[in-house]
Amino acid sequence: MVSMNLDLFKIGHVMAVKYERFNLFSEAIYRRQKLHGFSDEESRYTHVAVLSGGQYAVNIMPPKARFVDITKVYKGKYVKLLRYNAPDFDNHLRYKIGCWYNALASNLRYDYLGIASFLIPGLGQIQGRPFCSEATTQAYQHFYPYLFGGIESHKIYPAHFVWAAGDFKVHWEGRI
C-alpha cells in the first residue's frame, strides 16, 4: 500500500470513511446499509465527503457542517479516496463539484431527523439540512444527473460510493 500523499487528495474527489469502532449512528448506518443489500465491507463505509483539496474538506457532521483539516479530524481512520470515472471529470468538473459542494454544505445545521431515520425507518428529513451522502450526491448529480441511476439524493447511502465500481474508482486507500 502506498503511504498517504496529500497531493492525491484533489478538490472534487470523494473521501469514504470506514467505521471501525462502536458509535450509535455509525452502527445504525452500517446495519441499514447491510439491510439494503450492501456487502459487509461496503457497509462499513459510513461517512463520505467531497474534498476541498489537499488536507481540507467541508465535513457534514453534528452539530453543523464545517471546514476541517482531515489529517486532524480523521487521523488514524481508514479511508478510500474515490475519483469519479468520467472523461470530463479531471478537465474541469471536479473543480465545479468541489465548489458546488462547499457552497451547498458550508455552515448548514445537521439533519438529525434524517440520520435518525437510519435508526427508526419512516422518519422524514428536515429540508435544507442534508446529511453527508445526500450533499455529496447533490453536488455530483448537479453535473451528472444520472449518477446512481438518478436515485434521489436523500436515498443514497455512503456505501453507494464504495459500491459504484463503474462510477467511482479507488484512487488511494489507507489510514490518514
N, C-alpha and C positions, 0 to 999 in steps of 0.2 A: 504494500500500500504506500502511495506517495504521501509524504508529510504535507500538512496544511500549508498552502501558499495563498495569501490573501489576494494576490494578483488574479487568481482564478475566480474570485467572488465578484462577479460583474453586476452592474446595475441591470435589473430585469430578470436575473436568474432567480430560481425558487430554491429556498433552503427548507428541507423537510427535516424535522427534529424527531428523533426516536425516543419513545417513552421507555424508561428502564427502571424507574422506581415508582412506588405507590404514590398516587396523588388522586384525589377523588374525581376530578374532571378528566384527567388523562386516562384513568381506569375506565370511566364511563365512555369516553370516545373510543378507546380500544375495543371494549365489549360491543358497542354499537356497530363499529366497522366490521368486526367479525360476524355479527348477526346479519349484516348486509352482504356477506359473501366474500369479503376480502380475506386473503391468506393471513396467517398469524404474523408473518414478517411484515406484510403491507400494513396491517392493523396497528403495529407498534409505532408507526409514524403518526403522531397525534397533533402535530403543530407544523404549520407552513408560514413562510413569509417571503415576500418579494424583496430581494436585496436592493439596497441603495447604492451599492458599490463598495468594494473593499470590506472593511470590518463593520459597516453600518447597515441598518435596516430599520424600517418602521415596524415595530412589534405590536401586534394586536393581542394584548393580554390584559387581564384585570388590573386596575380599575378602568384604565383607558389606554388607547394606543399612544405610543411614544417612540421617539427616535432613540435607538440603543446601539451600543457597541457590542456586537455579537461575541467578541472574544471575551467579554466580561460576563454577559448575561448567560451565554451558553458554554462557558468554559467547562471542559470535561464531557460535554454531551456528544453523542454520536449523531452526525447529520449526513444527509445526502444533498449534494449541490446538483440541482437539475437545470438543464438547459433545454429550452423549447426547440423542437425539431421542425423548423420551417425555414425555407430558403431565405426569406427576407428578415428573419429574426435578428441576426447579428448585424445586418446592414444598418438598420435604424429603429426597428420596432422595439427592441429590448429597452432602449432609452425611453421611448414613449410609454411603454408599460411600466417601467420603474417610476417615472414621473407621475403617471396616472395613479398608480398605487399609493405613492407618497402623498399626493393631494387628497385622494379618497380616504385614506386611513388615518392621517395625522390628527391627533387630539380627539378622536371620536371616543365616546364612552363605550365600554364593552357591553356586548349583548348577553347579559346574564341569563335572560329568559331563553334565548336561542340555544345557548350552551346547556342550559338545564334541560332542554328538550332531549338531549342525549341521555339524561338520567330518567326523564319521565316523558315517554313518547306522547305526542299530541299537543304539547305546549307550543305556543306560537313564537314569534320573534318580535323584537322591537324594531320598527322601521328606522333606518338611518344609523343603526348600530350593528355593523357586521361582526362576525367572528372571523378567525384567521383564514380559513379556507374559502369562505364566502367572499371576502375582499380580494383575495388573491385571484379567485376565479373571475370576479367582476373586472379586474384590471386586464386580465388576459382576454376575456370574452368581448371586451370593448373593441379589440383589434382582431380577434379570432373568434367570431360568434359561434362557430360550430365546435369549439373545444368541448370535449366530453360529450359529444353528440348534441350539444345545445341544451343540456340539462341546466335548469335554473341554478344560479349560484348558491342559493341557500340550501340546496340539496347535495352539495358537493362536500365530501369529507377530505381531510388531509391525505388519507390513503389513496384517493383518486390520483394524486400527483405521482406517487410512487408506482402505482398500478399501471398508469398510462404509458406503457413501454413504447408505443408508437409515437406518442406526442412529446414525451419528455425523455431525455437521455441523461444518465448519470454522468456528470462532468467530473465529479470528485466525490469521495465519501471517506469519512473517518471522524476522529474526535477533534473538537475545537480546543 
